[in-house]
Amino acid sequence: MTSPVSFSKRGAIGIVNVNNQPVNALSQAVRQGIQDCVNEGAADAAVTAIIIIGEGRTYMAGADITEFGKPPMDPSLHAVIETIEDTKKPVISAIHGTALGGGLETALACHYRCAVASAKVGLPEVNLGILPGAGGTQRLPRLVGVEKALDMMTTGKPIGAKEALAQGVIDHIVDGDLLDGAVAYAEQVVAEGKPLVRVQDLEDKVAPARGNDDIYENYRKSVARRTRGFFAPDQIIDCVKDAVNLPFAEGLKMERERFVKCMTSPQAAGLMYAFFTERAANKIPDIPRDTPLRDLNKVGIIGCGTMGGGIAMNFASAGIPVTILEMSEEALDRGLGIIKGNYAATVKKGRLSQDRMDAAMGNITGTSNYEDLSDVDMVIEAVFEEMDVKHKVFARLDEVCKPGTILATNTSGLDVNEIADGTSRPGDVVGLHFFSPANVMRLLEVVRGAKTEKDVLATVMKMTKSIGKIGVMVGVCEGFVGNRMLGPYLREANFLIEEGATPAQVDAAVFNLGLAMGPFTMSDLAGNDVGWRIRKGKAGERRNDVRYSDVGDRICEQGWFGQKTKRGWYIYEEGSRTPKPDPEVEAIIRQSAKENGIAQRDISDQEIIERCFYSMVNEGAKILEEGMAIRASDIDVIWLNGYGFPSYRGGPMMWGDTEGLANVVDRLKHYQAEHPGPFWEISPLLIRLASEGKTFADYDKE
């Protein structure tokens, strides 16, 4: 079999070329190839220096994660790195694209590193629940110092070439062609007789921190909120401490031990699962990969409010021209002003250049005339969540838009089929449920209508990537997938406080599971009045034989809408977002329970978790049965990226698997007996999987 790594020479400079597309992952064949080619260059008397370079769009983006969990194959990356570092001729990494994870660790083994100005380097292993396991935790601090190394490895965020040069990660930035520049740099290294710099021997950046253990504890405290619940960041901090205080070989040994701990942890399993499922979500079984796509060169947005403006920013930032329609010039000007202000704030924070802001704003055009949408390839409606309003908008779009224009509705739960059937072209209609704020949140539920054409779906799923979103296909049902599963979670939270728990206890139990906040803190942040108005609108649909908690309604009737009114489920002091328990709210809860004949009792945190989340797992199983989601893993992608479910748990469906589906079913039966009625009806799919000893992961493979 042809090796993905080749050796050639340009004059006296040996070239080790890695070509393992698409990202030059460090598979066994690549590792073997690099080792063989470096040895070949070292043995060739005519070669004075060796360059390691990647073919295609990147240098090396890290380990081959398809090998994770499989028996190790020689040579190990450690052995390859040792070969590079011990070579008696200068070895130089030539970096373009990205040098990530094992790719950067390979580069750190080289005596020198050069890169093009657009390159990025980083050690993102923490995002998979592990740590750099091939010397990265030991070498990086020796180049950049303790604090910078900790920041890079505990966040996993890469840095650009300019910063990498300033920090000492790379030694030279190449202008023009990378290979030409790398050869010239290698020739310079040889001509000047520069020493063979082994990073493991460097001391000046770590020596000042030796013996000062306060550095690590202070750092842990400073990142405690960001790393809460995660295992790998603490292990990384300990590894850096070892890099400072131990000889290199001993530090390397400790890194390996901690790497194995991380690799075998449930968190690594959850984070790796999340990594793979995000990629699987884009695959739709009945839509071939070669499905012809529609043009998507210009987009229209109806509505320049919070959602419409945020949606427009996604396309404008991706270089796609956007025409935003508002019915009044005043509303249009206000909306465009907010968009400009959002961009300006990002520029001020240093996350966006002024040039890129100007380019994005230049891609946005405002109008109050529907005729200006006659040439767009897709139009996204982002008006009030009322069916009559949406029908009127789509009737007008049906008149003015050219044939083949994709007509999308940004709805969080309205019937996309009903909207589509109100047009003469239901096959062109699709739902796009953006999450707020739309210019920030990565999740996008793509709602497949009964008549939506396959080329529309293929085009939209590809579009999600181009605007930096994670698209997940869902079916038409109330709440789609994310909000539908939110229903039982919020329902049980409200029932639990009537039965004796407090809002603070429920929120604390949910927080301790790993979510950023509990349901009552979340409601106060979003505004309690939002849900209240929806509930009032549906009051006539409420069944008298089904339990209903009116505590939230009673709180809203007091005008306590949450943080914006300084009072909701909690009290908020002036200038503070910290929730404080409210005795009056707790009195309202007790009064509601008394009037509804509900006896209050002590409730355990375990019951809170089971009722809030086992009910959610059960609803997810029903969604799968109905075909509203393709895979259980798609449900997890939605909850990880749209609702803040802790990534190290993989998502609610994977979490259900780890809890044991037989146990979940057993507890659901318990609550079904305690609370008779439709809420605890158990999914037949869940019962089947539990009885067969299977998991949702097994279901996805069926």
C-alpha positions in Angstrom: 0.0 0.0 0.0 1.3 3.5 -0.9 2.4 5.4 2.1 0.6 8.7 2.8 4.0 10.2 3.5 6.7 10.8 0.9 10.4 11.9 1.0 12.0 14.2 -1.6 14.8 16.7 -1.8 15.2 20.2 -2.9 18.9 20.8 -3.1 20.3 19.8 0.3 17.0 20.1 2.1 15.0 16.9 2.7 11.2 17.3 2.4 8.8 15.0 4.4 5.4 15.5 2.8 2.3 14.3 4.7 -0.7 13.7 2.4 -3.5 12.0 4.4 -6.6 14.0 3.3 -8.7 15.8 4.4 -6.8 16.9 7.5 -3.6 14.9 7.5 -4.7 13.0 10.7 -1.9 11.2 12.4 -3.0 7.6 11.6 -0.6 4.7 12.0 0.4 4.9 8.4 1.2 8.6 8.8 3.2 8.0 12.0 5.2 5.2 10.3 5.7 7.4 7.2 7.0 10.4 9.1 9.4 8.2 11.1 10.7 6.4 8.0 11.1 9.6 6.0 12.9 11.5 8.8 15.3 8.5 9.3 15.8 8.5 5.5 16.8 12.2 5.5 19.0 11.7 8.6 20.9 8.9 6.9 21.4 10.8 3.6 24.8 12.5 3.7 23.6 15.0 1.0 20.8 16.3 3.3 21.7 19.1 5.6 18.2 19.8 7.1 14.7 18.2 7.0 11.3 19.9 6.6 8.0 18.3 7.6 5.1 19.8 5.7 1.5 18.9 5.1 -0.2 18.5 1.7 -3.7 20.0 1.0 -5.4 22.5 3.2 -3.7 21.9 6.5 -0.5 20.8 8.2 -1.7 18.2 10.7 -5.0 18.6 12.5 -4.3 16.0 15.2 -4.7 12.3 16.0 -6.8 10.0 14.0 -9.7 9.7 16.4 -11.1 6.7 14.6 -8.2 4.8 16.3 -9.4 5.8 19.8 -10.4 2.8 21.8 -8.6 0.4 19.6 -5.4 -1.5 20.4 -2.4 0.8 19.9 -0.3 0.3 16.8 3.4 1.0 16.4 5.0 3.4 16.1 3.4 5.4 18.8 3.3 9.2 18.4 5.8 9.3 21.3 8.2 7.2 19.3 7.9 9.4 16.2 8.4 12.5 18.3 11.5 11.0 19.9 12.9 10.2 16.4 12.4 13.8 15.3 13.8 15.4 18.4 16.9 13.1 18.4 17.7 13.7 14.8 21.2 15.1 14.4 20.2 17.5 11.6 17.8 20.4 11.9 14.2 19.3 11.6 11.8 22.2 10.7 8.0 22.1 10.7 6.4 24.2 7.9 2.9 25.0 9.0 -0.2 26.1 7.1 -3.9 25.7 7.9 -3.8 24.3 11.4 -1.4 22.4 13.6 -3.7 21.0 16.3 -3.3 18.3 19.0 -0.9 15.7 17.9 -0.1 17.8 14.9 1.3 20.6 17.1 2.9 18.1 19.4 4.8 16.8 16.3 5.8 20.3 15.5 7.0 20.9 19.0 9.4 18.0 18.6 11.0 19.8 15.7 14.1 22.0 16.3 12.4 24.9 14.6 8.9 25.9 13.3 7.9 28.2 10.6 4.4 29.1 9.4 2.4 31.2 7.0 0.6 34.2 8.5 -2.8 32.6 8.2 -1.8 29.4 10.2 -3.2 28.5 13.6 -1.8 26.3 16.3 -3.4 24.7 19.3 -4.0 21.8 21.7 -7.8 21.3 21.7 -7.8 17.8 23.3 -9.8 19.2 26.3 -12.8 19.4 24.0 -12.7 15.6 23.7 -12.3 15.2 27.5 -8.6 14.3 27.3 -5.3 16.1 27.5 -2.3 16.4 25.1 -0.8 12.9 25.5 2.4 13.1 23.4 4.4 15.6 25.4 2.2 18.7 24.7 1.6 19.5 28.4 5.4 19.3 29.0 6.8 21.1 26.0 4.3 24.0 25.6 5.0 25.5 29.0 8.7 25.5 28.2 7.9 27.7 25.2 5.2 30.0 26.3 5.3 29.9 30.1 2.8 28.5 32.6 -0.2 30.8 32.3 -0.3 30.9 28.5 0.1 27.1 28.3 -2.7 26.7 30.8 -5.0 29.0 28.9 -4.3 27.3 25.6 -4.8 23.8 26.9 -7.8 24.3 29.2 -9.8 26.3 26.6 -8.6 24.3 23.6 -8.6 27.5 21.6 -5.9 27.8 18.9 -3.8 31.0 18.4 -2.8 32.6 15.1 0.7 32.7 13.7 1.4 36.3 14.8 0.7 35.5 18.4 2.4 32.1 18.1 5.5 33.9 16.9 5.4 36.4 19.8 4.9 33.6 22.3 7.7 31.5 20.9 5.6 28.6 19.6 6.9 29.3 16.1 10.2 30.9 15.1 9.5 32.4 11.7 6.6 33.6 9.5 6.9 32.8 5.8 5.7 35.3 3.2 4.5 33.8 -0.1 4.8 30.1 -0.9 5.2 28.0 2.2 7.5 25.4 0.8 9.8 28.0 -0.9 9.9 30.0 2.3 10.5 26.9 4.5 13.4 25.8 2.3 15.0 29.3 2.4 14.5 29.3 6.2 16.1 25.8 6.5 19.0 26.9 4.4 19.4 29.9 6.7 19.4 27.7 9.8 22.2 25.5 8.2 24.2 28.5 7.0 24.2 30.2 10.4 25.0 27.0 12.2 22.0 27.3 14.5 21.9 24.8 17.3 19.5 21.9 17.4 16.9 23.3 19.9 15.1 20.6 21.8 12.1 22.1 23.5 12.4 19.6 26.3 15.7 21.1 27.3 14.4 24.7 27.6 14.2 26.1 31.1 13.9 29.9 31.1 10.0 30.0 30.8 9.4 27.5 33.6 12.2 28.2 36.1 10.6 31.3 37.6 7.5 29.3 38.5 9.3 26.5 40.2 8.2 25.9 43.8 5.3 28.4 43.5 2.4 26.1 43.8 -0.1 29.0 44.4 0.0 29.6 40.7 -2.0 26.5 40.0 -4.6 26.8 42.8 -5.2 30.5 41.8 -5.6 29.4 38.2 -8.1 26.7 39.2 -10.2 29.3 41.1 -10.1 31.7 38.2 -11.5 29.2 35.7 -13.7 27.3 38.1 -16.9 28.6 36.5 -15.8 27.7 33.0 -14.4 24.3 33.9 -17.2 23.3 36.3 -17.9 19.6 36.1 -15.1 18.9 33.7 -12.4 16.4 34.6 -9.7 17.0 32.0 -8.9 20.7 32.9 -7.8 19.8 36.4 -5.6 17.0 35.0 -4.0 19.5 32.6 -3.2 21.9 35.4 -1.5 19.1 37.3 0.5 18.2 34.2 1.7 21.7 33.8 2.7 21.8 37.4 4.8 18.7 36.8 6.4 20.3 33.7 7.6 23.0 36.0 8.7 21.0 39.0 9.8 17.6 37.6 12.5 16.5 35.2 11.1 16.2 31.7 11.1 12.3 31.6 9.2 12.1 34.9 6.7 14.8 33.8 6.2 12.9 30.6 5.4 9.7 32.6 2.9 11.6 34.7 1.3 13.1 31.6 0.8 9.6 30.2 -0.8 8.3 33.5 -3.2 11.3 33.5 -3.9 10.9 29.8 -5.1 7.3 30.4 -7.3 8.5 33.3 -8.9 11.0 31.0 -9.2 8.6 28.1 -11.0 6.0 30.2 -13.4 8.4 31.9 -17.1 8.7 31.2 -16.6 12.3 30.3 -14.2 11.5 27.4 -16.8 9.0 26.1 -19.5 11.7 26.3 -17.4 14.4 24.6 -16.2 12.1 21.8 -19.7 11.0 21.3 -20.8 14.6 21.0 -18.0 15.2 18.5 -19.1 12.4 16.2 -22.8 12.9 16.5 -22.5 16.5 15.4 -21.0 15.3 12.1 -23.6 12.5 11.7 -26.5 15.0 12.1 -25.9 16.3 8.6 -26.5 12.9 7.0 -30.1 12.4 5.8 -30.7 8.7 4.8 -33.1 9.3 2.0 -31.3 12.3 0.5 -28.2 11.2 -1.6 -25.0 13.2 -1.1 -25.1 14.0 -4.9 -28.5 15.6 -4.8 -28.4 18.7 -7.0 -28.4 21.9 -4.9 -30.3 25.1 -5.6 -28.5 28.4 -5.9 -28.1 30.3 -2.7 -26.4 33.6 -3.7 -28.8 36.1 -2.2 -31.1 35.8 0.8 -34.2 37.8 2.0 -35.3 38.2 5.6 -38.8 39.3 6.6 -38.5 41.2 9.9 -35.7 43.2 11.3 -36.4 42.6 15.0 -34.2 40.6 17.4 -34.5 37.3 15.5 -34.6 38.7 12.0 -31.5 40.9 12.6 -29.6 38.1 14.2 -30.4 35.8 11.3 -29.3 38.4 8.8 -26.0 38.7 10.6 -25.2 35.0 10.0 -25.5 35.4 6.2 -23.8 38.8 6.0 -20.9 37.6 8.0 -20.6 34.6 5.6 -20.4 36.9 2.6 -23.9 36.3 1.4 -25.9 39.4 0.4 -29.1 39.9 2.5 -32.1 42.1 1.9 -34.1 42.8 5.1 -37.8 43.8 4.7 -39.7 45.8 7.4 -43.0 47.4 6.9 -41.9 50.8 8.3 -38.8 52.8 7.7 -38.6 53.5 11.5 -38.6 49.8 12.4 -36.1 49.1 9.6 -33.7 51.9 10.8 -34.0 50.7 14.3 -33.2 47.1 13.4 -30.3 48.0 11.2 -28.9 50.2 14.0 -29.0 47.2 16.4 -27.2 45.0 13.9 -24.5 47.7 13.5 -24.3 48.0 17.2 -23.9 44.3 17.7 -21.0 44.2 15.1 -19.4 47.2 16.7 -19.5 45.6 20.2 -17.7 42.6 18.7 -15.1 44.8 17.1 -14.6 46.6 20.5 -13.9 43.3 22.2 -11.3 42.5 19.6 -13.2 39.5 18.2 -13.8 41.1 14.8 -11.8 43.5 12.6 -13.3 46.8 11.5 -12.7 45.7 7.9 -14.8 42.5 8.4 -17.5 44.5 10.1 -17.6 47.0 7.2 -17.8 44.1 4.7 -20.6 42.4 6.6 -22.6 45.6 6.9 -22.1 46.1 3.2 -23.8 42.8 2.5 -27.0 44.1 4.2 -29.7 46.1 2.3 -32.9 47.3 3.9 -36.3 47.7 2.2 -40.0 48.1 2.9 -41.0 46.8 -0.5 -41.8 43.1 -1.1 -40.9 43.6 -4.8 -37.2 43.9 -3.7 -37.3 40.2 -2.8 -38.2 39.1 -6.3 -34.6 38.0 -7.1 -33.6 36.3 -3.8 -32.8 32.6 -3.8 -34.2 32.0 -0.3 -36.3 34.1 2.0 -36.6 33.6 5.8 -39.7 34.9 7.5 -39.1 36.0 11.1 -42.3 37.7 12.1 -44.7 37.2 15.1 -45.4 33.6 16.1 -49.0 33.8 14.9 -50.4 31.6 12.2 -52.5 34.3 10.6 -49.6 36.7 10.3 -47.4 34.0 8.8 -50.1 33.1 6.3 -50.3 36.7 5.1 -46.5 36.9 4.7 -46.3 33.6 2.7 -49.1 34.6 0.5 -47.3 37.7 -0.5 -44.0 35.9 -0.9 -45.8 33.4 -3.2 -46.7 36.3 -5.4 -43.3 38.1 -5.6 -40.6 35.4 -5.3 -39.2 33.8 -8.5 -39.8 30.1 -9.2 -37.5 27.9 -7.1 -37.0 30.4 -4.3 -36.8 28.5 -1.0 -39.5 29.9 1.4 -38.4 29.3 5.0 -40.3 30.1 8.2 -38.4 30.8 11.5 -40.9 29.2 13.8 -40.3 27.5 17.2 -43.4 25.3 17.0 -46.1 26.3 14.5 -47.3 23.8 11.9 -44.9 24.1 8.9 -47.3 22.0 6.8 -50.2 24.4 7.4 -47.9 27.3 6.3 -46.8 25.4 3.2 -50.3 24.5 2.2 -51.2 28.1 2.1 -48.9 28.6 -0.9 -48.9 27.4 -4.4 -45.5 25.8 -3.9 -45.5 23.7 -0.7 -42.4 21.8 -1.9 -40.3 25.0 -1.6 -41.3 25.6 2.0 -39.1 24.5 4.9 -38.9 25.4 8.6 -35.7 27.0 10.0 -35.9 27.2 13.8 -33.0 29.6 14.8 -32.2 29.8 18.4 -31.9 33.2 20.2 -29.7 35.1 19.9 -29.6 33.9 16.3 -26.2 35.4 15.5 -24.6 33.5 18.4 -26.4 30.2 19.0 -25.0 27.4 16.8 -28.1 25.2 16.7 -30.6 25.3 13.8 -33.5 22.9 13.6 -34.3 22.3 10.0 -38.0 21.4 9.9 -39.0 19.0 7.1 -42.5 19.5 5.9 -44.6 16.7 4.4 -44.1 18.2 0.9 -40.6 19.8 1.2 -38.5 18.8 -1.8 -35.3 16.9 -1.3 -33.2 19.4 -3.1 -34.5 22.1 -0.8 -33.5 20.1 2.2 -30.1 19.3 0.7 -29.5 22.9 0.0 -30.5 24.1 3.4 -28.4 21.5 5.2 -25.4 22.6 3.3 -26.2 26.2 4.0 -26.2 25.6 7.8 -22.5 24.8 7.5 -21.7 27.8 5.4 -23.2 30.2 8.1 -21.5 28.4 11.0 -24.5 26.5 12.3 -25.2 22.9 13.3 -28.2 21.9 11.3 -30.4 19.0 12.6 -33.3 17.7 10.6 -36.6 17.4 12.5 -40.2 16.6 11.7 -43.4 18.7 12.1 -44.9 18.3 15.5 -45.7 20.7 18.4 -42.4 22.1 19.7 -40.4 20.1 17.1 -37.7 18.3 19.1 -36.0 20.7 21.4 -39.0 22.6 22.8 -41.2 19.4 22.8 -38.7 17.8 25.2 -38.5 21.0 27.2 -42.2 20.5 28.0 -42.0 17.6 30.4 -38.9 19.0 32.0 -40.7 22.3 32.9 -43.9 20.5 33.7 -42.3 18.3 36.3 -40.2 21.2 37.8 -43.5 23.0 38.4 -45.2 20.0 39.8 -42.3 19.3 42.1 -42.4 22.7 43.8 -46.2 22.3 44.4 -45.4 18.9 46.1 -42.8 20.4 48.5 -39.5 21.2 46.7 -38.5 24.9 46.5 -37.4 26.6 43.2 -33.9 26.9 44.6 -33.8 23.2 45.4 -34.9 22.2 41.9 -32.5 24.6 40.3 -29.6 23.4 42.5 -30.2 19.8 41.6 -30.3 20.6 37.9 -27.2 22.8 38.2 -25.4 19.9 39.9 -26.2 17.6 37.0 -24.1 20.0 34.9 -26.6 22.4 33.3 -25.7 26.1 33.4 -28.9 26.9 35.3 -32.1 25.4 36.5 -35.6 25.9 35.0 -36.7 28.7 37.4 -33.5 30.7 37.0 -33.8 30.2 33.3 -37.4 31.4 33.2 -36.4 34.5 35.2 -33.6 35.2 32.7 -35.8 34.7 29.6 -38.9 36.5 31.1 -41.7 34.7 32.8 -44.3 36.7 30.9 -43.3 35.1 27.6 -44.6 31.6 28.6 -47.5 33.2 30.5 -48.9 34.9 27.4 -48.7 31.6 25.5 -50.4 29.7 28.3 -53.2 32.3 28.5 -53.7 32.0 24.7 -54.1 28.2 25.0 -56.3 28.3 28.2 -59.3 27.2 26.2 -57.5 24.0 25.0 -56.7 22.9 28.6 -58.2 19.6 29.7 -60.0 19.6 33.0 -58.9 16.1 33.8 -55.2 16.8 33.4 -53.1 18.3 36.1 -52.1 21.9 35.6 -49.8 24.0 37.8 -50.9 27.7 38.0 -48.0 28.9 40.2 -46.2 30.5 37.3 -49.4 32.3 36.3 -49.9 33.6 39.9 -46.4 35.0 39.9 -46.9 36.8 36.6 -50.2 38.2 37.8 -48.1 40.0 40.4 -46.0 41.6 37.6 -43.0 39.5 38.6 -41.6 38.7 35.2 -38.0 37.9 36.3 -34.7 39.8 36.1 -36.2 42.6 34.0 -38.6 43.5 36.8 -36.1 42.6 39.6 -38.5 39.9 40.7 -39.8 36.6 39.4 -39.3 33.2 40.9 -36.5 35.0 42.8 -35.6 38.5 44.0 -32.8 40.4 42.3 -31.1 43.2 44.0 -30.3 46.4 42.1 -27.4 45.8 39.7 -27.3 42.1 40.5 -28.3 39.0 38.5 -27.8 36.7 41.5 -31.2 35.0 42.4 -32.2 35.2 46.0 -35.1 33.0 47.4 -38.3 34.9 47.8 -40.5 34.0 50.9 -43.6 35.5 49.2 -43.1 33.2 46.2 -42.8 30.2 48.5 -46.0 31.3 50.2 -47.8 31.5 46.8 -46.6 27.9 46.1 -47.9 26.6 49.4 -51.3 28.4 48.8 -51.6 26.9 45.3 -50.8 23.4 46.7 -53.4 23.8 49.4 -56.1 25.0 47.0 -55.4 22.2 44.6 -55.4 19.5 47.4 -51.7 18.7 47.0 -50.0 17.5 50.2 -46.5 18.9 50.5 -43.6 16.6 51.6 -39.8 16.4 51.5 -38.5 15.7 48.1 -35.0 14.3 47.3 -32.6 15.7 44.7 -32.7 12.3 43.1 -36.4 12.5 42.6 -36.0 15.9 41.0 -33.5 14.6 38.5 -35.5 11.5 37.7 -38.8 13.3 37.2 -37.3 16.2 35.2 -34.9 14.2 33.0 -36.3 10.6 32.8 -39.5 12.2 31.5 -37.4 14.0 28.9 -35.7 10.8 27.9 -39.2 9.2 27.6 -40.4 12.0 25.3 -37.3 11.6 23.2 -38.1 8.0 22.7 -41.6 9.0 21.5 -40.1 11.5 19.1 -38.0 8.7 17.6 -41.0 6.4 17.3 -42.9 9.0 15.4 -40.0 9.7 13.1 -39.7 13.3 14.2 -36.0 12.8 14.7 -33.8 10.5 12.5 -31.5 9.4 15.3 -31.3 9.5 19.1 -27.9 11.2 18.6 -29.7 14.0 16.7 -31.8 14.7 19.8 -28.6 14.9 21.8 -27.0 17.4 19.3 -30.1 19.6 19.7 -29.9 19.6 23.5 -26.2 20.0 23.7 -26.1 23.0 21.3 -29.5 24.6 22.0 -30.3 24.0 25.6 -27.1 23.8 27.5 -27.1 20.1 28.4 -23.6 19.3 29.7 -21.4 18.2 26.8 -19.5 15.7 28.9 -22.7 13.7 29.5 -23.3 13.4 25.7 -26.9 14.6 25.7 -30.1 13.4 27.4 -30.4 10.3 25.3 -26.8 9.2 25.9 -27.3 10.1 29.6 -30.3 7.8 29.6 -28.2 5.0 28.2 -25.6 5.6 31.0 -28.4 5.6 33.6 -29.5 2.2 32.2 -32.8 2.1 30.1 -34.1 -0.7 32.3 -33.7 1.5 35.3 -35.3 4.4 33.5 -38.3 2.3 32.6 -38.6 1.0 36.2 -38.6 4.5 37.6 -41.1 5.7 35.0 -43.4 2.9 36.0 -43.0 4.1 39.6 -44.0 7.7 38.8 -46.8 6.4 36.5 -48.3 4.6 39.5 -47.9 7.7 41.7 -49.3 10.1 39.2 -51.9 8.4 37.0 -52.7 10.0 33.7 -51.2 10.7 30.2 -48.0 12.4 31.4 -46.2 9.2 32.4 -47.3 7.1 29.5 -44.1 5.1 28.7 -42.8 4.9 25.1 -43.1 1.4 23.6 -39.7 2.0 22.0 -38.2 2.7 25.4 -39.8 -0.4 26.8 -38.5 -2.6 23.9 -35.0 -1.3 24.1 -34.9 -1.8 27.9 -36.4 -5.4 27.7 -33.8 -6.3 25.0 -30.9 -4.9 27.0 -30.2 -2.3 24.3 -29.5 1.4 24.3 -30.4 4.4 22.1 -26.9 4.0 20.6 -28.0 0.5 19.5 -31.2 1.9 18.1 -29.2 4.3 15.9 -27.4 1.4 14.4 -30.6 -0.6 13.6 
